[in-house]
């Protein structure tokens, strides 16, 4: 079901007795309280709904920037740096809360993204746990993207090699592994990941992807040969 109709349906849904994902009490009712409860209900049903997570993250970020993490306007952050830190802390608390769900992997990706600079080992553990919780490969795809965007291709290769199931996962994972290997200066490994796509059952998807990756690998091999 599309996101907005689903949200409207949940706005009208009776309140559940379950405590999972419920909004924490706040000193005063805010205009977005009903929306927050509805989005939290969506995440209670599916903790890996990225649109619901981002919608709720935006609410808690805005609140933290306006009134601080304790909900008191008198302690609201005063400059842009403090507001950003307060917003990140609020999203961290949200992701940590939702990551306790045994099927949850998307919040772990967000925790890893927030902690990668200050706690690389912890972030890698979270990405590994996320990949292990999600047999579909979506968490692995997200984790590889997070690591490559952070300039950590070697770590991306370590995560991918340990969890990629070529016959079951989307071929897009191969794109990240090939590019990570090239970024790490390993064209032979990039060629290996490209050849592994021969095992994927979706031959049409592989055929669309292969020419682009073949060009990247060939260019990388030529650079190595020219040095």
C-alpha positions as CSV (number, residue, x, y, z in Angstrom):
1,X,0.0,0.0,0.0
2,X,1.4,3.5,-0.8
3,X,2.8,5.4,2.1
4,X,0.3,8.3,2.4
5,X,-2.9,6.1,2.2
6,X,-1.4,3.8,4.7
7,X,-0.5,6.7,7.0
8,X,-4.1,8.0,6.7
9,X,-5.5,4.6,7.6
10,X,-3.3,4.3,10.6
11,X,-4.3,7.8,11.8
12,X,-7.8,6.4,12.2
13,X,-6.7,3.0,13.7
14,X,-7.6,2.4,17.4
15,X,-4.7,2.7,19.8
16,X,-2.9,-0.6,20.4
17,X,-2.2,-1.9,23.9
18,X,1.2,-2.9,22.8
19,X,4.1,-0.9,24.1
20,X,6.4,-1.5,21.1
21,X,7.2,1.7,19.2
22,X,4.9,3.9,21.3
23,X,5.7,7.6,21.5
24,X,7.4,8.6,24.8
25,X,5.4,11.0,27.0
26,X,6.1,14.7,26.4
27,X,5.3,17.7,28.5
28,X,2.8,19.1,26.0
29,X,0.7,18.0,23.0
30,X,2.1,19.1,19.7
31,X,0.5,19.4,16.3
32,X,2.4,16.4,15.0
33,X,1.5,14.1,17.9
34,X,-1.1,12.2,16.0
35,X,1.1,11.8,13.0
36,X,4.0,10.6,15.2
37,X,1.8,8.0,16.8
38,X,0.6,6.8,13.4
39,X,4.1,6.6,11.9
40,X,5.3,4.7,15.0
41,X,2.4,2.3,14.6
42,X,3.7,1.7,11.0
43,X,7.1,1.0,12.3
44,X,5.7,-1.4,14.9
45,X,4.2,-3.3,12.0
46,X,7.4,-3.1,9.9
47,X,10.5,-1.7,11.6
48,X,12.3,-1.7,8.2
49,X,9.9,0.8,6.5
50,X,12.4,3.4,5.3
51,X,9.8,6.1,4.5
52,X,8.1,5.7,7.9
53,X,11.5,5.8,9.7
54,X,12.6,8.9,7.8
55,X,9.2,10.6,8.5
56,X,9.5,9.9,12.2
57,X,13.2,10.9,12.2
58,X,12.2,14.3,10.8
59,X,9.7,14.8,13.6
60,X,12.2,13.9,16.3
61,X,14.9,16.0,14.7
62,X,12.7,19.0,14.5
63,X,11.5,18.6,18.0
64,X,15.1,18.2,19.4
65,X,16.2,21.3,17.5
66,X,13.3,23.4,18.8
67,X,13.1,22.3,22.4
68,X,16.2,20.1,23.1
69,X,16.2,16.4,23.9
70,X,14.6,16.9,27.3
71,X,11.5,18.7,25.9
72,X,12.2,21.9,27.8
73,X,12.2,25.0,25.6
74,X,14.5,26.7,28.1
75,X,17.3,24.2,27.4
76,X,16.8,24.3,23.6
77,X,20.1,24.4,21.6
78,X,21.3,27.9,20.8
79,X,23.5,27.5,17.7
80,X,23.5,25.5,14.5
81,X,26.1,23.0,15.8
82,X,24.2,22.3,19.0
83,X,20.9,21.9,17.1
84,X,22.5,19.4,14.7
85,X,24.0,17.4,17.6
86,X,20.6,17.4,19.4
87,X,18.9,16.3,16.2
88,X,21.4,13.5,15.6
89,X,21.1,12.4,19.3
90,X,17.3,12.2,18.9
91,X,17.5,10.1,15.8
92,X,20.1,7.9,17.5
93,X,17.7,7.3,20.4
94,X,14.9,6.5,17.9
95,X,17.0,4.1,15.9
96,X,18.4,2.4,19.0
97,X,14.8,1.9,20.3
98,X,13.6,0.4,17.0
99,X,16.7,-1.7,16.6
100,X,15.6,-3.9,19.5
101,X,13.0,-5.5,17.3
102,X,14.3,-9.0,16.3
103,X,13.4,-8.4,12.6
104,X,14.8,-4.9,12.6
105,X,17.7,-4.0,10.2
106,X,17.0,-0.6,8.8
107,X,17.4,1.2,12.2
108,X,20.8,-0.6,12.5
109,X,21.8,0.9,9.2
110,X,21.0,4.4,10.5
111,X,22.9,3.7,13.8
112,X,25.9,2.7,11.7
113,X,25.6,5.8,9.6
114,X,25.6,8.0,12.7
115,X,28.4,6.2,14.4
116,X,30.8,5.5,11.5
117,X,33.0,8.5,12.1
118,X,33.5,8.1,15.9
119,X,33.1,4.3,16.3
120,X,34.0,2.5,13.1
121,X,34.1,-0.9,14.7
122,X,30.7,-0.5,16.3
123,X,29.3,0.7,13.0
124,X,30.7,-2.3,11.2
125,X,29.2,-4.6,13.8
126,X,25.8,-3.0,13.3
127,X,26.0,-3.4,9.5
128,X,27.0,-7.0,9.9
129,X,24.0,-7.6,12.2
130,X,21.7,-5.9,9.8
131,X,22.9,-8.0,6.9
132,X,22.4,-11.2,9.0
133,X,18.9,-10.2,9.9
134,X,17.8,-9.6,6.4
135,X,17.9,-12.6,4.0
136,X,16.6,-10.5,1.1
137,X,19.9,-8.6,0.8
138,X,18.3,-5.2,1.1
139,X,20.3,-4.5,4.3
140,X,23.5,-5.6,2.7
141,X,22.9,-3.3,-0.2
142,X,22.3,-0.4,2.2
143,X,25.3,-1.2,4.2
144,X,27.6,-1.4,1.2
145,X,26.4,2.0,0.1
146,X,27.0,3.5,3.5
147,X,30.6,2.2,3.6
148,X,31.4,3.4,0.0
149,X,29.9,6.8,0.6
150,X,32.2,7.0,3.7
151,X,35.2,6.2,1.6
152,X,35.7,2.7,3.1
153,X,35.8,0.4,0.1
154,X,37.9,-2.3,1.9
155,X,35.3,-2.5,4.7
156,X,32.6,-2.7,2.1
157,X,34.3,-5.6,0.5
158,X,34.6,-7.4,3.8
159,X,30.9,-7.0,4.5
160,X,29.9,-8.0,1.0
161,X,32.1,-11.1,0.6
162,X,30.9,-12.4,3.9
163,X,27.1,-12.0,3.1
164,X,26.5,-11.8,-0.6
165,X,24.4,-14.7,-2.0
166,X,24.6,-14.1,-5.7
167,X,21.8,-16.4,-6.7
168,X,19.3,-14.8,-4.2
169,X,20.2,-11.2,-3.9
170,X,19.7,-8.3,-6.2
171,X,22.4,-7.8,-8.9
172,X,22.8,-4.2,-7.6
173,X,25.0,-5.7,-4.8
174,X,27.5,-6.7,-7.5
175,X,27.6,-3.1,-8.6
176,X,28.7,-2.0,-5.2
177,X,31.2,-4.8,-4.8
178,X,32.8,-4.2,-8.2
179,X,33.1,-0.5,-7.6
180,X,34.4,-1.0,-4.1
181,X,37.1,-3.3,-5.4
182,X,38.1,-0.7,-8.0
183,X,38.1,2.0,-5.3
184,X,40.3,-0.2,-3.2
185,X,42.8,-0.7,-6.1
186,X,41.8,-4.3,-6.6
187,X,40.8,-4.7,-10.3
188,X,41.3,-8.5,-10.2
189,X,38.8,-8.8,-7.4
190,X,36.4,-6.5,-9.2
191,X,36.7,-8.9,-12.2
192,X,35.9,-11.8,-9.9
193,X,32.7,-10.1,-8.6
194,X,31.7,-9.3,-12.1
195,X,32.1,-12.9,-13.3
196,X,30.1,-14.1,-10.3
197,X,27.0,-12.5,-11.8
198,X,26.9,-15.4,-14.3
199,X,25.3,-17.4,-11.4
200,X,22.4,-15.0,-11.0
201,X,19.1,-16.3,-12.3
202,X,17.8,-12.9,-13.6
203,X,19.7,-12.9,-16.8
204,X,18.0,-9.8,-18.2
205,X,18.9,-7.8,-15.1
206,X,22.5,-9.0,-15.3
207,X,22.6,-8.1,-19.1
208,X,21.5,-4.6,-18.3
209,X,24.1,-4.2,-15.6
210,X,27.1,-6.0,-17.1
211,X,28.2,-3.5,-19.8
212,X,28.5,-0.6,-17.3
213,X,30.5,-2.7,-14.9
214,X,32.6,-4.3,-17.6
215,X,33.7,-0.8,-18.7
216,X,34.7,0.2,-15.1
217,X,36.7,-3.0,-14.7
218,X,38.4,-2.7,-18.0
219,X,39.4,0.9,-17.3
220,X,40.8,-0.1,-13.9
221,X,42.8,-2.9,-15.4
222,X,44.2,-0.6,-18.0
223,X,45.3,1.8,-15.3
224,X,47.1,-0.9,-13.4
225,X,48.8,-2.2,-16.6
226,X,50.0,1.3,-17.4
227,X,51.7,1.9,-14.1
